[in-house]
């Protein structure tokens, strides 16, 4: 049966495997790609993250390049990968020999990441005019300020899923010109079961009236509702209705009551699937707000830079 072509980007899963102490067989990876090439648009090299407990270094860079050559010899065109902590000579090689490469920044956040990325883009990836000479994919680029600071061609991250599951939605800033999608956007807690409900300014319920109205306006503009629930303590043998769900784990004491959530109106406060939908829409709008690629990288100062 013929399958419809879809635009899939395949990550080798090397970072996840490394964190779990597992190893991916390169020949099996090659065969998987060949078997599914009709639906895979881009696939990454099987990069080597760490060896014998070591972080990325010259040895890991050499092994990653070796895998790149193995996959190319098998007739494939994988996306080359360069990681934080590896010698810059490898980045220069990829810039000189490929038109699309990936930077791996997983596990590196904060102020040490920005100077490294500044060097990558200023001294290797971009020309003197700041325009990138090659397309660049960002692995694990989760921070909005990092995403908007550099002329990425593409990025990926699982943080948007975690954001919704943890009770948050992304919200653009609102100005006299309307909604502004940039690195200063908000990530605000809306779940009615979030611990942030007790922290001033961290949850929609603890914002100032003006701030809360802005968030609600965005939610409503996107066609969603905040939603509402009430909570009751009920016997553990209570048979739940379709609009009810347990709000806590089952107590060890069989006679103890259990907290039940009764959903009165579905919305982002009580349904993570709706938060996921809103976050997908946010990133789609963020993508539209970017200038057309390629755009020039202009190094900015770090004062006030927050991740």
Secondary structure, DSSP 4 states (H G I P E B T S, - for coil): -PPPP--EEE---HHHHHHTT----HHHHHHHHHHTTTTEEEEB------BTTBPS-HHHHHHHHHHHHHHHHTT--PBEEEETTS-HHHHHHHHHH-SEEEEE-TT--THHHHHHHHHIIIIIIB-TTS-BSSEEEEET---HHHHHHS--SEEE-SHHHHHHHTTEEEE-EEETTEEE-STT-EEEE--TT-GGGGSTTTBGGGS-HHHHHHHHHHHHHTT----EEEEEEE-TTPPPPTTEEESSPPPSSTTS-EEEEEEEE-STTT-HHHHHHHHHHHHHHHHHHSPPSS--------TT---
